[in-house]
């Protein structure tokens, strides 16, 4: 009887998915988020015509709405025939072949609220919103490691509640930045699809990095950055094999550089990433007041303070004047003051390193004795296994302020990153 009911539920779910012509809508940054914005979505294979209809948010009657004419579409088979779990915890093989779409909305006004919807035949999606960069002061909610897994919906619920808490603290939040591992198994497209159905994705631009969980299917049967690439539509300005995965974008006066740790496991992979980073700095550094580098793997091991990825990147960050380095993965919050050549400075030079803890209320970690880097690490924090936290990044021409909050909205830590003289 149980198997019969499960089959009926699955068939209904498949029928509903087939009837839905547009799904997995997400707003992503373009290379210059003050003048352009990327939109990502998917449709069944039989949908060959889609339009992005957009206008300024103040145009409530859509009288000045325009259509995007440059949408890209291709058949996506990246997620097909991979073992997964239903939301009821039953084993099943995901069957996904769909048209993957991406579009860039161009010639936008800086510091302006916009709304859009995807039109496919007679179907129109709900309204999605974003704000372009360009304000002297802006803010972002920073979240990481919530490992969305449909059989355990509490993970995503905890993370979205944390985002709501940050946005209640600062109702003017402009966008959301994630630091990887938003999906438990990146090869399970049903996880991505259900995540994008959350109302929070209708309100903000999202930008993020590829985490090890985002890069894997169940049991590591398949590992590829194509899961992350094909679930989003990030700028294609990365190096060969990393287009749409490693990327950079300008949000106002800040240059964000997004790295993929999964292709830095070898010396050759690290060298390619660092060569690309140098190229980005050569072409984009002078355009930005702040440089913020994001990756998934931790700078330090929060359990005891031992050095991790900081050893690979600190020399380059010193050389090019990186202001803030953000990471996740270790599920323990760790923060330094500005460091240059391995030593703390007065903040007028050097990089502040911060890694945030998990936010799923399930997969956090506890600490051991703090034995390493006690001279440079200023804060280590975790709630143990049941950790939920988020950060608010506030920017103005004088400094960046990064504040850690727990699930109740209590401030746990704060650091300021001074604007440097260039």
N, C-alpha and C positions, 0 to 999 in steps of 0.2 A: 504493500500500500504506500509506504514511504517513497519507494522508488518511482511509483506511478505519479504521485503528487509532485515529486521533484522534476520529472519529465514534463509534466504539464506546465509547471512554473518556468522551466527553461524555454519551452516552446513559446510561451507568452512573452518572455523577455526578448527572445529572438525576433518575434513578430513586431514587438514594439520598436526594437532597434531598426528593423527594416522600414518601418513606417516613418521613422524620424529622418528627415532628409538632411538636416544640418545638426551636427553635434560636435562636442569638444572645442568650443569656441574659446579662444584666449587672446588677450591683448599683450603684445610683446613690444619691446623697444625697437625702433629703427636705429641706424648708426648715429643720427642726431635727433634725439627725442624732443627737441624744441620745434622741429619743422616736419617731422614725419613719425608715423607709428605703424608697426607691423600687426597684422591680424592673422591668426591661425585657426583653421577649422577642418572638419571632415564631412564627407557625405557618402552614401552608398554609391556603388559603381555606376548605377544607371542615372545619376545626376551629373549632367555635363555642363550645366550653366548655373553660375552663381554670381551674385553681385553684392558688394559692400555698399550699403546706403548710409551716408554719414552727414552730420551737420553739427553746428555748435549747440551746446546744451541749452542755450538761451532760446533757440529756435524750436519752441515746444510743439508747434504745429508742423514742423518739418517742411516749411515752405521753401527753404533754401537748401534742401538736401541735395547732395551730389552722389554720383556713383563712381566707384573705383573701377578703372578699366584694365588694370595690370595684374589681375589675379592669376597665380600660377596653379596648375593642377596636374597631378600625376597619380598613377595607380600605386598604392602602398601595400606591400605584402610583408613588411617587416615583422609584424606581430602574428602572422598566420601559423597555425598548427603547433602552438607551444602549450605545454602542460601548465595548468593553473588551478585555481580553486574558485568555485562559485561563492556567492555571498553566504550560502548556507554551509560552507566548508567542505563541499563535495569536490572530488577530483574531476576535472574535465579538460578537454583540449580546446583552447580558444581558436575560433575560426574568424579571422579578420582579413578581408581584402576590401579596401575602400579607397575612394578618391581623397587624396590629401591636398588641401588648398592652403595657399598663403598669398597675402596681398600687402602692399605698402600704401598707406594713405599719405599722400605727399602735399606739400604747399600748405601746411597747417600754420596757424598763428601761435607764437610762443605764449606760454602761461595762459592757456585757454582750455576750458572744459568742453569736451566733445562727447557726442553719443553716436552709436551706430548700431546697425542690425544687418544680419546676413539674409539675403532674399534668394530663395530657390523656388522658382515657379510661383505657386500661390502660398508658399510657406514663408513666414517671416519669424526670425528668432526674437526672443526678448531683447530689450534694449541693453546694450553694453556701453560703458562709460570709461573715459580716461582723461587725464590732464596732461597737456604738453609741458615740457620743461621751459624754463625762461625766467621764473621768479627769482629774486635775489635770495629769498629764503624758501626752502623746500624740505620735505621730510619723507622718510620711507619706513615702513615696517619691515623688520628683518626676522626671518623665521627659518628653521632648518630641522631636518631629521624627524619627520613625522610618519614616514614609512606607511603610507596609506595602503590598507589591506582590507578588501571588502568584507571578509568574514569577521573582522574586528573593527566595526565602524567607529568605535570610541576614539581610535587614533586620530582620524581626520576631524572628528568633533572637537577633540581637545585642541588641535592646532588652529582650527578656524575660530574657536572661542578665544584663543590667545590673540589672534589677529584682531578680533573685535575689541578685546581689552585695550590693545595698543591704540586702536583707532578711536576709542572712547577717551583715552588720555589725550590724544592729539587728533581732534576731528578733522584737521586740515591735511592729514596724511595724503601724499600724492600717489604713492605706488608701493608695491610689495616686492621685496628682494628675498629669494630663498637660496640657501647654501647647500642644497643637495639632499638626496635620499628622501624625496617627497613621496616616492612610490616604493613599496616593499619589493616587488619584482617588476622592473621596468618593461620586461617582455610581455606582461599581462595587460593588454590594452584595455580590458574592462576596468582595471584600476584607474588608468588615466582618464577614461571617459567619465566614470562616476565622480572623480575628483573635480573635473571641469564643470559638472552640473551644480556645484556648490555656488550659492548666490554671491559669495565673496569675489568670484572671478568676473562678475558683471560690473564691478565697481572700480577696478583698478587695473593698471598696467602691471604685469608681472615680469620679472627677470630672474634668472637663476643659473646655477651651475649643475653639471652632471655629477651625480654621486655614484658610488659603487653599486648601491641597490637599484638606482635608475638604469644602470648599465647592464643588468643581469636579468635572465629569466629564472624561473623556478629551479632551484638546485644548481645554478650556474650552468645549465645545459647549453645556454647560448649567452655570450657576452659581446656586446657591440654598442658603440655610441649612437647607432642608428635609432635605438629606442628613444633616446632623448631628442635626437635631431627630428624625428618624424612625429613626435608628440607636441612639438612646438614650431615656431617660425621665427627664430632669432636671426640677427644679421649674419650674412654669409661671408664675413670678412676674416674668418679664421684661416689657418694654414691648411695645406693639402690633407684631406682626410678628416679635418676638424671643422669644416664649414658648417655653420649653424650650431656648433657645439662649443668650441672656443670662439669667442667673439669679443668685440668691444663696442661700447656706445657712450655717447656724451649725454648726461642728464644735467642740463644747465652748466654750471661751472665745474662739474666733476666728470672725469673720465673713468669709466668702469671697464676693467679688463678681466674677462672670465676665462678661467683655466680648467682643463680637464685632467684630473689626476690619473684617470684610468689609462691614459696614453703617456704617462710619465714613469712607468714602472721600470723601464730600462734606462741606461745611460743615454742611448740613442734617442729614446722618446723624450727624455728630459731636455736634451740638447735642442731638439726641434722646437719644443715649447719655448725654451729660453731665446732661441733665435727669433721666433715670431714676436715674443715680448719686446725684444730690442727694436724690431721693425716698427711695432706699434708706438713705442716711445719716441722713435725718431720722427714719425709722421704726425703724431697726435699730442705729444706731451706739452708743447708750447700753447696749445689751444685751451688748456685746462688749468684752473686754480688748484684743484685737488686730483690726485690719482688714487683710486681705490681698486685694489686687486682682490678678487674673490676666487677661492677654490674650495673643494670639499674637505680634503684631508687636513687634519689639525696641525697647527704650528707647534704645539706642545702636547704631551700626554698629560691630561688633567689628573690622572690617578696619582702621579708622583712628581710632575713637573718636568719630566725628561724632554729634551729637545726632539722634535720630529721634523716637519717640513720646513721649519725656519732655517735649518742648516742648508737646505737646497737653494733658497731664494733670497736670503738676507743681503748677500753681497750685491745682487742686481738691484734690489730695492734701495739699497744705500746709493748705488751709482746713479739711479734715475729719479731719486726723490719721491718714492712712493709714500703717501701720507698715511694710508690705512690699509691693513691686510686683514681680510675676513675669511673665516673658515667654519667648519662644523665637524661632523663625523665622530669625534671622540665622546660625544654626549655629555661633556663636562665643560662648563664655561671657564675660560682662561683669558686673562687680559694683562697686557703690559702697558707701561707708559712708552713714550717715543724712544726707540732704540736706534743707535747708529754705531756700526762696527762692534756690535754686541754689548754696548754699554748704554745706560740710560742717559738721556739728554734733558735739557730744560724745555724741550718741546719745539724749539725753533729749527730743529733739524731732526731727521730720523723718522721711523715708521712705528706706528702703534699697531700691535698685533692683538687680534681678538678672535676667539672661536666661541660660538654659542653652544649651549647644551641642547638636548633633544626637546621635543615639544609634543610627544604623543602619549605621555602619561603611562608609558609601559616599558620602554627600552632604555631608560637612563642608566647611569653608572654611578657607583660610589667611589670615594677616594681612598687612597692608602696614605702612608706617611709621606709628607711633602719633603723630598730629599734633593731635588734638582732645581737649578735656576731660581733659587730663592732671592737672588740679588736683582733679578729683572722681572719676574712675575709678580704682579701686584694684587691679583685676585683670582681665586679658584672657588667655584660654586657649583653645587649640584644638590638636588633633592633626593638623590639615589634613584632607584628604579622608577619611581613615579614622579618623574621630572616634567614640568611644563614651564616654558619661559619664552620670551620674545624680546626683541630689542627695537628701540626707536632711534633712527638716525636722523638728526636734525642738522641742516646745513645753512650757513650764511657766509658772507664774504670774509668774516674774521676767523671762524672756526667751525669744525664739525663737532657735534656732541652726540655720543653714543651712550644710550642708557639701557640697562638691563632691568626687566620687570619680571616678577613671578606671575603666576596665574591669577592672583587676586588684584594685580595692578600695583603691588608694592615695589618700590624702587630698591634694587639690590646693589647696583653698581653704576658708576658713570665715569666717562673719560672724555676729555676735550682734546681735539686734534687741531693744533694751530695752523692757520694758513701761513705758508712759508714765503719768504721773499725770493723771487725768481730772478 
